Amino acid sequence: MMPHTSLLTALTVASAAAMSACGEKPQALGTQNDAPAYSGVTNAFVAPGWQAGDKNSWEQHLRARGQYGMNDHSRAP
């Protein structure tokens, strides 16, 4: 009689797990911004020398930040 109850328990757990996914709500944001990252806004937090909408200037600033701030090989003594 014991194998029957373990099978019933396993089926109950499996069906509960399968049904729990049915009630999930989509996790999308209300609005999407499809604008490229370099199109940004101008405010007090923008790096000096960067112009909004200038892709070349955006790439140069990212490259410089990667070299000077996050490259451990260039910071090592």
PDB file of N, CA, C, O and CB in Angstrom:
ATOM      1  N   MET A   1       0.817  -1.189   0.000  1.00  0.00           N
ATOM      2  CA  MET A   1       0.000   0.000   0.000  1.00  0.00           C
ATOM      3  C   MET A   1       0.867   1.262   0.000  1.00  0.00           C
ATOM      4  O   MET A   1       0.422   2.311  -0.465  1.00  0.00           O
ATOM      5  CB  MET A   1      -0.933  -0.007   1.202  1.00  0.00           C
ATOM      6  N   MET A   2       2.050   1.179   0.495  1.00  0.00           N
ATOM      7  CA  MET A   2       2.929   2.331   0.589  1.00  0.00           C
ATOM      8  C   MET A   2       3.338   2.886  -0.779  1.00  0.00           C
ATOM      9  O   MET A   2       3.348   4.107  -0.935  1.00  0.00           O
ATOM     10  CB  MET A   2       4.156   1.962   1.371  1.00  0.00           C
ATOM     11  N   PRO A   3       3.676   2.058  -1.782  1.00  0.00           N
ATOM     12  CA  PRO A   3       4.060   2.609  -3.080  1.00  0.00           C
ATOM     13  C   PRO A   3       2.930   3.400  -3.728  1.00  0.00           C
ATOM     14  O   PRO A   3       3.197   4.345  -4.471  1.00  0.00           O
ATOM     15  CB  PRO A   3       4.498   1.495  -4.006  1.00  0.00           C
ATOM     16  N   HIS A   4       1.694   3.045  -3.471  1.00  0.00           N
ATOM     17  CA  HIS A   4       0.560   3.761  -4.050  1.00  0.00           C
ATOM     18  C   HIS A   4       0.483   5.191  -3.512  1.00  0.00           C
ATOM     19  O   HIS A   4       0.223   6.115  -4.282  1.00  0.00           O
ATOM     20  CB  HIS A   4      -0.750   3.011  -3.757  1.00  0.00           C
ATOM     21  N   THR A   5       0.696   5.391  -2.240  1.00  0.00           N
ATOM     22  CA  THR A   5       0.617   6.736  -1.665  1.00  0.00           C
ATOM     23  C   THR A   5       1.792   7.593  -2.116  1.00  0.00           C
ATOM     24  O   THR A   5       1.622   8.796  -2.314  1.00  0.00           O
ATOM     25  CB  THR A   5       0.577   6.664  -0.133  1.00  0.00           C
ATOM     26  N   SER A   6       2.969   7.019  -2.285  1.00  0.00           N
ATOM     27  CA  SER A   6       4.111   7.812  -2.744  1.00  0.00           C
ATOM     28  C   SER A   6       3.908   8.219  -4.203  1.00  0.00           C
ATOM     29  O   SER A   6       4.320   9.308  -4.604  1.00  0.00           O
ATOM     30  CB  SER A   6       5.435   7.017  -2.581  1.00  0.00           C
ATOM     31  N   LEU A   7       3.283   7.362  -4.994  1.00  0.00           N
ATOM     32  CA  LEU A   7       2.989   7.701  -6.384  1.00  0.00           C
ATOM     33  C   LEU A   7       1.950   8.812  -6.445  1.00  0.00           C
ATOM     34  O   LEU A   7       2.065   9.735  -7.251  1.00  0.00           O
ATOM     35  CB  LEU A   7       2.495   6.462  -7.156  1.00  0.00           C
ATOM     36  N   LEU A   8       0.950   8.721  -5.599  1.00  0.00           N
ATOM     37  CA  LEU A   8      -0.080   9.754  -5.539  1.00  0.00           C
ATOM     38  C   LEU A   8       0.514  11.082  -5.091  1.00  0.00           C
ATOM     39  O   LEU A   8       0.164  12.135  -5.624  1.00  0.00           O
ATOM     40  CB  LEU A   8      -1.210   9.333  -4.593  1.00  0.00           C
ATOM     41  N   THR A   9       1.404  11.034  -4.120  1.00  0.00           N
ATOM     42  CA  THR A   9       2.065  12.256  -3.644  1.00  0.00           C
ATOM     43  C   THR A   9       2.927  12.856  -4.745  1.00  0.00           C
ATOM     44  O   THR A   9       2.910  14.071  -4.944  1.00  0.00           O
ATOM     45  CB  THR A   9       2.924  11.963  -2.397  1.00  0.00           C
ATOM     46  N   ALA A  10       3.675  12.035  -5.459  1.00  0.00           N
ATOM     47  CA  ALA A  10       4.526  12.523  -6.544  1.00  0.00           C
ATOM     48  C   ALA A  10       3.690  13.159  -7.653  1.00  0.00           C
ATOM     49  O   ALA A  10       4.067  14.202  -8.186  1.00  0.00           O
ATOM     50  CB  ALA A  10       5.375  11.377  -7.115  1.00  0.00           C
ATOM     51  N   LEU A  11       2.571  12.550  -8.001  1.00  0.00           N
ATOM     52  CA  LEU A  11       1.692  13.114  -9.025  1.00  0.00           C
ATOM     53  C   LEU A  11       1.078  14.435  -8.567  1.00  0.00           C
ATOM     54  O   LEU A  11       0.931  15.367  -9.358  1.00  0.00           O
ATOM     55  CB  LEU A  11       0.586  12.119  -9.380  1.00  0.00           C
ATOM     56  N   THR A  12       0.726  14.505  -7.300  1.00  0.00           N
ATOM     57  CA  THR A  12       0.157  15.742  -6.763  1.00  0.00           C
ATOM     58  C   THR A  12       1.180  16.873  -6.807  1.00  0.00           C
ATOM     59  O   THR A  12       0.858  17.993  -7.203  1.00  0.00           O
ATOM     60  CB  THR A  12      -0.334  15.528  -5.322  1.00  0.00           C
ATOM     61  N   VAL A  13       2.400  16.580  -6.405  1.00  0.00           N
ATOM     62  CA  VAL A  13       3.467  17.594  -6.422  1.00  0.00           C
ATOM     63  C   VAL A  13       3.769  18.024  -7.852  1.00  0.00           C
ATOM     64  O   VAL A  13       3.941  19.213  -8.118  1.00  0.00           O
ATOM     65  CB  VAL A  13       4.750  17.053  -5.748  1.00  0.00           C
ATOM     66  N   ALA A  14       3.836  17.064  -8.775  1.00  0.00           N
ATOM     67  CA  ALA A  14       4.124  17.376 -10.172  1.00  0.00           C
ATOM     68  C   ALA A  14       3.022  18.224 -10.799  1.00  0.00           C
ATOM     69  O   ALA A  14       3.313  19.159 -11.545  1.00  0.00           O
ATOM     70  CB  ALA A  14       4.308  16.091 -10.970  1.00  0.00           C
ATOM     71  N   SER A  15       1.768  17.910 -10.508  1.00  0.00           N
ATOM     72  CA  SER A  15       0.676  18.696 -11.079  1.00  0.00           C
ATOM     73  C   SER A  15       0.618  20.086 -10.460  1.00  0.00           C
ATOM     74  O   SER A  15       0.281  21.051 -11.147  1.00  0.00           O
ATOM     75  CB  SER A  15      -0.658  17.978 -10.881  1.00  0.00           C
ATOM     76  N   ALA A  16       0.936  20.205  -9.189  1.00  0.00           N
ATOM     77  CA  ALA A  16       0.960  21.527  -8.551  1.00  0.00           C
ATOM     78  C   ALA A  16       2.074  22.383  -9.147  1.00  0.00           C
ATOM     79  O   ALA A  16       1.889  23.581  -9.361  1.00  0.00           O
ATOM     80  CB  ALA A  16       1.148  21.394  -7.021  1.00  0.00           C
ATOM     81  N   ALA A  17       3.224  21.776  -9.414  1.00  0.00           N
ATOM     82  CA  ALA A  17       4.331  22.514 -10.019  1.00  0.00           C
ATOM     83  C   ALA A  17       3.987  22.942 -11.441  1.00  0.00           C
ATOM     84  O   ALA A  17       4.329  24.048 -11.860  1.00  0.00           O
ATOM     85  CB  ALA A  17       5.608  21.664 -10.017  1.00  0.00           C
ATOM     86  N   ALA A  18       3.316  22.074 -12.178  1.00  0.00           N
ATOM     87  CA  ALA A  18       2.933  22.411 -13.547  1.00  0.00           C
ATOM     88  C   ALA A  18       1.893  23.518 -13.578  1.00  0.00           C
ATOM     89  O   ALA A  18       1.938  24.380 -14.456  1.00  0.00           O
ATOM     90  CB  ALA A  18       2.401  21.181 -14.265  1.00  0.00           C
ATOM     91  N   MET A  19       0.978  23.512 -12.658  1.00  0.00           N
ATOM     92  CA  MET A  19      -0.078  24.525 -12.635  1.00  0.00           C
ATOM     93  C   MET A  19       0.395  25.867 -12.084  1.00  0.00           C
ATOM     94  O   MET A  19      -0.218  26.897 -12.364  1.00  0.00           O
ATOM     95  CB  MET A  19      -1.241  24.030 -11.814  1.00  0.00           C
ATOM     96  N   SER A  20       1.468  25.871 -11.310  1.00  0.00           N
ATOM     97  CA  SER A  20       1.935  27.129 -10.730  1.00  0.00           C
ATOM     98  C   SER A  20       2.472  28.068 -11.798  1.00  0.00           C
ATOM     99  O   SER A  20       2.449  29.284 -11.613  1.00  0.00           O
ATOM    100  CB  SER A  20       3.010  26.862  -9.684  1.00  0.00           C
ATOM    101  N   ALA A  21       2.951  27.535 -12.903  1.00  0.00           N
ATOM    102  CA  ALA A  21       3.480  28.372 -13.974  1.00  0.00           C
ATOM    103  C   ALA A  21       2.363  29.041 -14.768  1.00  0.00           C
ATOM    104  O   ALA A  21       2.618  30.027 -15.461  1.00  0.00           O
ATOM    105  CB  ALA A  21       4.353  27.543 -14.903  1.00  0.00           C
ATOM    106  N   CYS A  22       1.156  28.545 -14.690  1.00  0.00           N
ATOM    107  CA  CYS A  22       0.051  29.101 -15.468  1.00  0.00           C
ATOM    108  C   CYS A  22      -0.358  30.491 -14.994  1.00  0.00           C
ATOM    109  O   CYS A  22      -0.850  31.287 -15.792  1.00  0.00           O
ATOM    110  CB  CYS A  22      -1.139  28.175 -15.403  1.00  0.00           C
ATOM    111  N   GLY A  23      -0.168  30.794 -13.734  1.00  0.00           N
ATOM    112  CA  GLY A  23      -0.618  32.062 -13.203  1.00  0.00           C
ATOM    113  C   GLY A  23       0.417  33.166 -13.228  1.00  0.00           C
ATOM    114  O   GLY A  23       0.176  34.242 -12.682  1.00  0.00           O
ATOM    115  N   GLU A  24       1.566  32.932 -13.848  1.00  0.00           N
ATOM    116  CA  GLU A  24       2.629  33.940 -13.855  1.00  0.00           C
ATOM    117  C   GLU A  24       2.254  35.108 -14.757  1.00  0.00           C
ATOM    118  O   GLU A  24       1.805  34.916 -15.887  1.00  0.00           O
ATOM    119  CB  GLU A  24       3.960  33.321 -14.315  1.00  0.00           C
ATOM    120  N   LYS A  25       2.442  36.309 -14.249  1.00  0.00           N
ATOM    121  CA  LYS A  25       2.174  37.502 -15.030  1.00  0.00           C
ATOM    122  C   LYS A  25       3.433  37.884 -15.808  1.00  0.00           C
ATOM    123  O   LYS A  25       4.538  37.600 -15.346  1.00  0.00           O
ATOM    124  CB  LYS A  25       1.708  38.668 -14.119  1.00  0.00           C
ATOM    125  N   PRO A  26       3.301  38.511 -16.962  1.00  0.00           N
ATOM    126  CA  PRO A  26       4.488  38.950 -17.704  1.00  0.00           C
ATOM    127  C   PRO A  26       5.264  39.990 -16.900  1.00  0.00           C
ATOM    128  O   PRO A  26       4.667  40.834 -16.231  1.00  0.00           O
ATOM    129  CB  PRO A  26       4.088  39.530 -19.082  1.00  0.00           C
ATOM    130  N   GLN A  27       6.573  39.931 -16.964  1.00  0.00           N
ATOM    131  CA  GLN A  27       7.407  40.825 -16.186  1.00  0.00           C
ATOM    132  C   GLN A  27       8.025  41.919 -17.047  1.00  0.00           C
ATOM    133  O   GLN A  27       9.171  42.306 -16.821  1.00  0.00           O
ATOM    134  CB  GLN A  27       8.492  40.042 -15.490  1.00  0.00           C
ATOM    135  N   ALA A  28       7.298  42.411 -18.008  1.00  0.00           N
ATOM    136  CA  ALA A  28       7.787  43.462 -18.883  1.00  0.00           C
ATOM    137  C   ALA A  28       7.520  44.825 -18.258  1.00  0.00           C
ATOM    138  O   ALA A  28       6.563  45.003 -17.505  1.00  0.00           O
ATOM    139  CB  ALA A  28       7.131  43.363 -20.269  1.00  0.00           C
ATOM    140  N   LEU A  29       8.369  45.768 -18.578  1.00  0.00           N
ATOM    141  CA  LEU A  29       8.168  47.133 -18.109  1.00  0.00           C
ATOM    142  C   LEU A  29       7.003  47.767 -18.865  1.00  0.00           C
ATOM    143  O   LEU A  29       6.615  47.299 -19.935  1.00  0.00           O
ATOM    144  CB  LEU A  29       9.459  47.974 -18.287  1.00  0.00           C
ATOM    145  N   GLY A  30       6.460  48.820 -18.303  1.00  0.00           N
ATOM    146  CA  GLY A  30       5.341  49.497 -18.941  1.00  0.00           C
ATOM    147  C   GLY A  30       5.722  50.169 -20.245  1.00  0.00           C
ATOM    148  O   GLY A  30       4.940  50.176 -21.195  1.00  0.00           O
ATOM    149  N   THR A  31       6.928  50.736 -20.297  1.00  0.00           N
ATOM    150  CA  THR A  31       7.378  51.398 -21.517  1.00  0.00           C
ATOM    151  C   THR A  31       8.727  50.836 -21.908  1.00  0.00           C
ATOM    152  O   THR A  31       9.493  50.376 -21.061  1.00  0.00           O
ATOM    153  CB  THR A  31       7.456  52.935 -21.331  1.00  0.00           C
ATOM    154  N   GLN A  32       9.007  50.876 -23.188  1.00  0.00           N
ATOM    155  CA  GLN A  32      10.304  50.439 -23.689  1.00  0.00           C
ATOM    156  C   GLN A  32      10.959  51.594 -24.414  1.00  0.00           C
ATOM    157  O   GLN A  32      10.313  52.336 -25.155  1.00  0.00           O
ATOM    158  CB  GLN A  32      10.164  49.210 -24.621  1.00  0.00           C
ATOM    159  N   ASN A  33      12.251  51.732 -24.187  1.00  0.00           N
ATOM    160  CA  ASN A  33      12.999  52.773 -24.857  1.00  0.00           C
ATOM    161  C   ASN A  33      13.890  52.105 -25.893  1.00  0.00           C
ATOM    162  O   ASN A  33      14.867  51.443 -25.542  1.00  0.00           O
ATOM    163  CB  ASN A  33      13.832  53.623 -23.845  1.00  0.00           C
ATOM    164  N   ASP A  34      13.560  52.273 -27.153  1.00  0.00           N
ATOM    165  CA  ASP A  34      14.330  51.654 -28.218  1.00  0.00           C
ATOM    166  C   ASP A  34      15.409  52.575 -28.756  1.00  0.00           C
ATOM    167  O   ASP A  34      16.034  52.270 -29.772  1.00  0.00           O
ATOM    168  CB  ASP A  34      13.418  51.232 -29.334  1.00  0.00           C
ATOM    169  N   ALA A  35      15.634  53.688 -28.094  1.00  0.00           N
ATOM    170  CA  ALA A  35      16.663  54.617 -28.535  1.00  0.00           C
ATOM    171  C   ALA A  35      18.041  54.059 -28.188  1.00  0.00           C
ATOM    172  O   ALA A  35      18.193  53.388 -27.167  1.00  0.00           O
ATOM    173  CB  ALA A  35      16.459  56.009 -27.892  1.00  0.00           C
ATOM    174  N   PRO A  36      19.038  54.324 -29.016  1.00  0.00           N
ATOM    175  CA  PRO A  36      20.384  53.853 -28.703  1.00  0.00           C
ATOM    176  C   PRO A  36      20.925  54.536 -27.454  1.00  0.00           C
ATOM    177  O   PRO A  36      20.493  55.633 -27.101  1.00  0.00           O
ATOM    178  CB  PRO A  36      21.323  54.096 -29.884  1.00  0.00           C
ATOM    179  N   ALA A  37      21.873  53.878 -26.790  1.00  0.00           N
ATOM    180  CA  ALA A  37      22.396  54.394 -25.516  1.00  0.00           C
ATOM    181  C   ALA A  37      23.064  55.747 -25.675  1.00  0.00           C
ATOM    182  O   ALA A  37      22.993  56.576 -24.768  1.00  0.00           O
ATOM    183  CB  ALA A  37      23.384  53.410 -24.917  1.00  0.00           C
ATOM    184  N   TYR A  38      23.703  55.987 -26.791  1.00  0.00           N
ATOM    185  CA  TYR A  38      24.429  57.245 -26.964  1.00  0.00           C
ATOM    186  C   TYR A  38      23.516  58.436 -27.218  1.00  0.00           C
ATOM    187  O   TYR A  38      23.991  59.570 -27.269  1.00  0.00           O
ATOM    188  CB  TYR A  38      25.402  57.117 -28.097  1.00  0.00           C
ATOM    189  N   SER A  39      22.209  58.202 -27.380  1.00  0.00           N
ATOM    190  CA  SER A  39      21.305  59.320 -27.622  1.00  0.00           C
ATOM    191  C   SER A  39      21.007  60.080 -26.340  1.00  0.00           C
ATOM    192  O   SER A  39      20.579  61.232 -26.408  1.00  0.00           O
ATOM    193  CB  SER A  39      20.010  58.827 -28.245  1.00  0.00           C
ATOM    194  N   GLY A  40      21.216  59.483 -25.182  1.00  0.00           N
ATOM    195  CA  GLY A  40      21.099  60.043 -23.840  1.00  0.00           C
ATOM    196  C   GLY A  40      20.485  61.413 -23.663  1.00  0.00           C
ATOM    197  O   GLY A  40      19.969  62.005 -24.611  1.00  0.00           O
ATOM    198  N   VAL A  41      20.543  61.904 -22.462  1.00  0.00           N
ATOM    199  CA  VAL A  41      20.027  63.220 -22.126  1.00  0.00           C
ATOM    200  C   VAL A  41      21.161  64.064 -21.573  1.00  0.00           C
ATOM    201  O   VAL A  41      22.175  63.534 -21.118  1.00  0.00           O
ATOM    202  CB  VAL A  41      18.862  63.123 -21.110  1.00  0.00           C
ATOM    203  N   THR A  42      20.994  65.346 -21.611  1.00  0.00           N
ATOM    204  CA  THR A  42      22.009  66.224 -21.021  1.00  0.00           C
ATOM    205  C   THR A  42      21.493  66.700 -19.675  1.00  0.00           C
ATOM    206  O   THR A  42      20.423  67.301 -19.577  1.00  0.00           O
ATOM    207  CB  THR A  42      22.337  67.440 -21.960  1.00  0.00           C
ATOM    208  N   ASN A  43      22.267  66.423 -18.646  1.00  0.00           N
ATOM    209  CA  ASN A  43      21.943  66.878 -17.297  1.00  0.00           C
ATOM    210  C   ASN A  43      23.239  67.052 -16.522  1.00  0.00           C
ATOM    211  O   ASN A  43      24.318  66.996 -17.111  1.00  0.00           O
ATOM    212  CB  ASN A  43      20.989  65.877 -16.573  1.00  0.00           C
ATOM    213  N   ALA A  44      23.157  67.257 -15.238  1.00  0.00           N
ATOM    214  CA  ALA A  44      24.339  67.529 -14.423  1.00  0.00           C
ATOM    215  C   ALA A  44      25.247  66.310 -14.272  1.00  0.00           C
ATOM    216  O   ALA A  44      26.399  66.460 -13.866  1.00  0.00           O
ATOM    217  CB  ALA A  44      23.917  68.016 -13.059  1.00  0.00           C
ATOM    218  N   PHE A  45      24.767  65.124 -14.582  1.00  0.00           N
ATOM    219  CA  PHE A  45      25.539  63.914 -14.351  1.00  0.00           C
ATOM    220  C   PHE A  45      26.267  63.417 -15.598  1.00  0.00           C
ATOM    221  O   PHE A  45      26.868  62.343 -15.569  1.00  0.00           O
ATOM    222  CB  PHE A  45      24.639  62.836 -13.835  1.00  0.00           C
ATOM    223  N   VAL A  46      26.225  64.168 -16.677  1.00  0.00           N
ATOM    224  CA  VAL A  46      26.872  63.773 -17.921  1.00  0.00           C
ATOM    225  C   VAL A  46      28.353  64.131 -17.839  1.00  0.00           C
ATOM    226  O   VAL A  46      28.711  65.195 -17.334  1.00  0.00           O
ATOM    227  CB  VAL A  46      26.200  64.461 -19.147  1.00  0.00           C
ATOM    228  N   ALA A  47      29.216  63.239 -18.338  1.00  0.00           N
ATOM    229  CA  ALA A  47      30.656  63.486 -18.337  1.00  0.00           C
ATOM    230  C   ALA A  47      30.980  64.694 -19.206  1.00  0.00           C
ATOM    231  O   ALA A  47      30.379  64.879 -20.264  1.00  0.00           O
ATOM    232  CB  ALA A  47      31.425  62.242 -18.834  1.00  0.00           C
ATOM    233  N   PRO A  48      31.921  65.511 -18.768  1.00  0.00           N
ATOM    234  CA  PRO A  48      32.285  66.682 -19.571  1.00  0.00           C
ATOM    235  C   PRO A  48      32.871  66.259 -20.915  1.00  0.00           C
ATOM    236  O   PRO A  48      33.662  65.318 -20.983  1.00  0.00           O
ATOM    237  CB  PRO A  48      33.289  67.565 -18.810  1.00  0.00           C
ATOM    238  N   GLY A  49      32.491  66.942 -21.962  1.00  0.00           N
ATOM    239  CA  GLY A  49      32.986  66.642 -23.291  1.00  0.00           C
ATOM    240  C   GLY A  49      32.100  65.708 -24.090  1.00  0.00           C
ATOM    241  O   GLY A  49      32.351  65.492 -25.275  1.00  0.00           O
ATOM    242  N   TRP A  50      31.083  65.154 -23.479  1.00  0.00           N
ATOM    243  CA  TRP A  50      30.202  64.248 -24.202  1.00  0.00           C
ATOM    244  C   TRP A  50      28.975  64.998 -24.681  1.00  0.00           C
ATOM    245  O   TRP A  50      28.353  65.736 -23.917  1.00  0.00           O
ATOM    246  CB  TRP A  50      29.795  63.057 -23.320  1.00  0.00           C
ATOM    247  N   GLN A  51      28.626  64.810 -25.952  1.00  0.00           N
ATOM    248  CA  GLN A  51      27.438  65.438 -26.514  1.00  0.00           C
ATOM    249  C   GLN A  51      26.390  64.366 -26.762  1.00  0.00           C
ATOM    250  O   GLN A  51      26.687  63.305 -27.310  1.00  0.00           O
ATOM    251  CB  GLN A  51      27.770  66.203 -27.824  1.00  0.00           C
ATOM    252  N   ALA A  52      25.175  64.652 -26.358  1.00  0.00           N
ATOM    253  CA  ALA A  52      24.088  63.695 -26.565  1.00  0.00           C
ATOM    254  C   ALA A  52      23.861  63.486 -28.054  1.00  0.00           C
ATOM    255  O   ALA A  52      23.783  64.449 -28.816  1.00  0.00           O
ATOM    256  CB  ALA A  52      22.788  64.180 -25.885  1.00  0.00           C
ATOM    257  N   GLY A  53      23.756  62.229 -28.468  1.00  0.00           N
ATOM    258  CA  GLY A  53      23.506  61.893 -29.854  1.00  0.00           C
ATOM    259  C   GLY A  53      24.760  61.666 -30.673  1.00  0.00           C
ATOM    260  O   GLY A  53      24.661  61.265 -31.833  1.00  0.00           O
ATOM    261  N   ASP A  54      25.949  61.909 -30.107  1.00  0.00           N
ATOM    262  CA  ASP A  54      27.204  61.735 -30.831  1.00  0.00           C
ATOM    263  C   ASP A  54      27.779  60.349 -30.520  1.00  0.00           C
ATOM    264  O   ASP A  54      28.356  60.134 -29.453  1.00  0.00           O
ATOM    265  CB  ASP A  54      28.222  62.855 -30.457  1.00  0.00           C
ATOM    266  N   LYS A  55      27.619  59.424 -31.451  1.00  0.00           N
ATOM    267  CA  LYS A  55      28.041  58.043 -31.222  1.00  0.00           C
ATOM    268  C   LYS A  55      29.552  57.937 -31.056  1.00  0.00           C
ATOM    269  O   LYS A  55      30.022  57.174 -30.212  1.00  0.00           O
ATOM    270  CB  LYS A  55      27.583  57.154 -32.373  1.00  0.00           C
ATOM    271  N   ASN A  56      30.312  58.676 -31.833  1.00  0.00           N
ATOM    272  CA  ASN A  56      31.763  58.625 -31.746  1.00  0.00           C
ATOM    273  C   ASN A  56      32.251  59.082 -30.371  1.00  0.00           C
ATOM    274  O   ASN A  56      33.117  58.442 -29.774  1.00  0.00           O
ATOM    275  CB  ASN A  56      32.388  59.488 -32.840  1.00  0.00           C
ATOM    276  N   SER A  57      31.705  60.169 -29.877  1.00  0.00           N
ATOM    277  CA  SER A  57      32.091  60.664 -28.557  1.00  0.00           C
ATOM    278  C   SER A  57      31.698  59.665 -27.459  1.00  0.00           C
ATOM    279  O   SER A  57      32.432  59.494 -26.486  1.00  0.00           O
ATOM    280  CB  SER A  57      31.436  62.035 -28.290  1.00  0.00           C
ATOM    281  N   TRP A  58      30.560  59.017 -27.613  1.00  0.00           N
ATOM    282  CA  TRP A  58      30.104  57.998 -26.652  1.00  0.00           C
ATOM    283  C   TRP A  58      31.095  56.839 -26.602  1.00  0.00           C
ATOM    284  O   TRP A  58      31.489  56.395 -25.524  1.00  0.00           O
ATOM    285  CB  TRP A  58      28.689  57.478 -27.031  1.00  0.00           C
ATOM    286  N   GLU A  59      31.494  56.357 -27.772  1.00  0.00           N
ATOM    287  CA  GLU A  59      32.435  55.238 -27.827  1.00  0.00           C
ATOM    288  C   GLU A  59      33.793  55.617 -27.263  1.00  0.00           C
ATOM    289  O   GLU A  59      34.423  54.798 -26.593  1.00  0.00           O
ATOM    290  CB  GLU A  59      32.590  54.750 -29.256  1.00  0.00           C
ATOM    291  N   GLN A  60      34.261  56.822 -27.511  1.00  0.00           N
ATOM    292  CA  GLN A  60      35.546  57.264 -26.970  1.00  0.00           C
ATOM    293  C   GLN A  60      35.503  57.333 -25.445  1.00  0.00           C
ATOM    294  O   GLN A  60      36.460  56.932 -24.784  1.00  0.00           O
ATOM    295  CB  GLN A  60      35.927  58.634 -27.550  1.00  0.00           C
ATOM    296  N   HIS A  61      34.420  57.828 -24.887  1.00  0.00           N
ATOM    297  CA  HIS A  61      34.302  57.909 -23.431  1.00  0.00           C
ATOM    298  C   HIS A  61      34.226  56.517 -22.803  1.00  0.00           C
ATOM    299  O   HIS A  61      34.813  56.290 -21.745  1.00  0.00           O
ATOM    300  CB  HIS A  61      33.065  58.730 -23.042  1.00  0.00           C
ATOM    301  N   LEU A  62      33.516  55.587 -23.434  1.00  0.00           N
ATOM    302  CA  LEU A  62      33.464  54.223 -22.912  1.00  0.00           C
ATOM    303  C   LEU A  62      34.832  53.561 -22.958  1.00  0.00           C
ATOM    304  O   LEU A  62      35.224  52.876 -22.014  1.00  0.00           O
ATOM    305  CB  LEU A  62      32.456  53.391 -23.698  1.00  0.00           C
ATOM    306  N   ARG A  63      35.555  53.761 -24.044  1.00  0.00           N
ATOM    307  CA  ARG A  63      36.884  53.185 -24.185  1.00  0.00           C
ATOM    308  C   ARG A  63      37.828  53.750 -23.126  1.00  0.00           C
ATOM    309  O   ARG A  63      38.589  53.004 -22.510  1.00  0.00           O
ATOM    310  CB  ARG A  63      37.437  53.450 -25.592  1.00  0.00           C
ATOM    311  N   ALA A  64      37.780  55.063 -22.915  1.00  0.00           N
ATOM    312  CA  ALA A  64      38.651  55.698 -21.917  1.00  0.00           C
ATOM    313  C   ALA A  64      38.291  55.234 -20.514  1.00  0.00           C
ATOM    314  O   ALA A  64      39.182  54.979 -19.704  1.00  0.00           O
ATOM    315  CB  ALA A  64      38.550  57.232 -22.006  1.00  0.00           C
ATOM    316  N   ARG A  65      37.018  55.121 -20.215  1.00  0.00           N
ATOM    317  CA  ARG A  65      36.597  54.665 -18.885  1.00  0.00           C
ATOM    318  C   ARG A  65      37.036  53.223 -18.645  1.00  0.00           C
ATOM    319  O   ARG A  65      37.427  52.867 -17.534  1.00  0.00           O
ATOM    320  CB  ARG A  65      35.067  54.787 -18.730  1.00  0.00           C
ATOM    321  N   GLY A  66      36.971  52.416 -19.664  1.00  0.00           N
ATOM    322  CA  GLY A  66      37.416  51.034 -19.534  1.00  0.00           C
ATOM    323  C   GLY A  66      38.910  50.923 -19.301  1.00  0.00           C
ATOM    324  O   GLY A  66      39.362  50.032 -18.582  1.00  0.00           O
ATOM    325  N   GLN A  67      39.683  51.820 -19.902  1.00  0.00           N
ATOM    326  CA  GLN A  67      41.129  51.775 -19.739  1.00  0.00           C
ATOM    327  C   GLN A  67      41.586  52.352 -18.408  1.00  0.00           C
ATOM    328  O   GLN A  67      42.436  51.760 -17.744  1.00  0.00           O
ATOM    329  CB  GLN A  67      41.793  52.517 -20.865  1.00  0.00           C
ATOM    330  N   TYR A  68      41.046  53.482 -18.009  1.00  0.00           N
ATOM    331  CA  TYR A  68      41.546  54.174 -16.830  1.00  0.00           C
ATOM    332  C   TYR A  68      40.889  53.740 -15.532  1.00  0.00           C
ATOM    333  O   TYR A  68      41.514  53.803 -14.472  1.00  0.00           O
ATOM    334  CB  TYR A  68      41.364  55.631 -17.000  1.00  0.00           C
ATOM    335  N   GLY A  69      39.653  53.304 -15.596  1.00  0.00           N
ATOM    336  CA  GLY A  69      38.957  52.999 -14.359  1.00  0.00           C
ATOM    337  C   GLY A  69      38.825  51.529 -14.042  1.00  0.00           C
ATOM    338  O   GLY A  69      38.737  51.156 -12.872  1.00  0.00           O
ATOM    339  N   MET A  70      38.809  50.685 -15.058  1.00  0.00           N
ATOM    340  CA  MET A  70      38.484  49.289 -14.804  1.00  0.00           C
ATOM    341  C   MET A  70      39.537  48.311 -15.308  1.00  0.00           C
ATOM    342  O   MET A  70      39.327  47.101 -15.216  1.00  0.00           O
ATOM    343  CB  MET A  70      37.175  48.964 -15.429  1.00  0.00           C
ATOM    344  N   ASN A  71      40.654  48.783 -15.835  1.00  0.00           N
ATOM    345  CA  ASN A  71      41.675  47.896 -16.353  1.00  0.00           C
ATOM    346  C   ASN A  71      42.737  47.675 -15.273  1.00  0.00           C
ATOM    347  O   ASN A  71      43.550  48.562 -15.013  1.00  0.00           O
ATOM    348  CB  ASN A  71      42.306  48.475 -17.649  1.00  0.00           C
ATOM    349  N   ASP A  72      42.732  46.504 -14.650  1.00  0.00           N
ATOM    350  CA  ASP A  72      43.670  46.229 -13.560  1.00  0.00           C
ATOM    351  C   ASP A  72      45.112  46.147 -14.049  1.00  0.00           C
ATOM    352  O   ASP A  72      46.038  46.399 -13.279  1.00  0.00           O
ATOM    353  CB  ASP A  72      43.293  44.935 -12.863  1.00  0.00           C
ATOM    354  N   HIS A  73      45.313  45.803 -15.303  1.00  0.00           N
ATOM    355  CA  HIS A  73      46.682  45.689 -15.818  1.00  0.00           C
ATOM    356  C   HIS A  73      47.338  47.055 -15.930  1.00  0.00           C
ATOM    357  O   HIS A  73      48.544  47.171 -15.716  1.00  0.00           O
ATOM    358  CB  HIS A  73      46.687  44.993 -17.182  1.00  0.00           C
ATOM    359  N   SER A  74      46.587  48.077 -16.255  1.00  0.00           N
ATOM    360  CA  SER A  74      47.191  49.416 -16.358  1.00  0.00           C
ATOM    361  C   SER A  74      47.345  50.062 -14.987  1.00  0.00           C
ATOM    362  O   SER A  74      48.122  51.007 -14.850  1.00  0.00           O
ATOM    363  CB  SER A  74      46.341  50.319 -17.266  1.00  0.00           C
ATOM    364  N   ARG A  75      46.631  49.586 -13.965  1.00  0.00           N
ATOM    365  CA  ARG A  75      46.725  50.181 -12.634  1.00  0.00           C
ATOM    366  C   ARG A  75      47.773  49.483 -11.764  1.00  0.00           C
ATOM    367  O   ARG A  75      48.160  50.017 -10.725  1.00  0.00           O
ATOM    368  CB  ARG A  75      45.368  50.131 -11.946  1.00  0.00           C
ATOM    369  N   ALA A  76      48.233  48.309 -12.170  1.00  0.00           N
ATOM    370  CA  ALA A  76      49.185  47.564 -11.354  1.00  0.00           C
ATOM    371  C   ALA A  76      50.532  48.296 -11.293  1.00  0.00           C
ATOM    372  O   ALA A  76      50.937  48.916 -12.276  1.00  0.00           O
ATOM    373  CB  ALA A  76      49.371  46.138 -11.915  1.00  0.00           C
ATOM    374  N   PRO A  77      51.229  48.232 -10.149  1.00  0.00           N
ATOM    375  CA  PRO A  77      52.514  48.938 -10.024  1.00  0.00           C
ATOM    376  C   PRO A  77      53.611  48.315 -10.867  1.00  0.00           C
ATOM    377  O   PRO A  77      54.743  48.800 -10.863  1.00  0.00           O
ATOM    378  CB  PRO A  77      52.952  48.964  -8.580  1.00  0.00           C
TER     379      PRO A  77
END
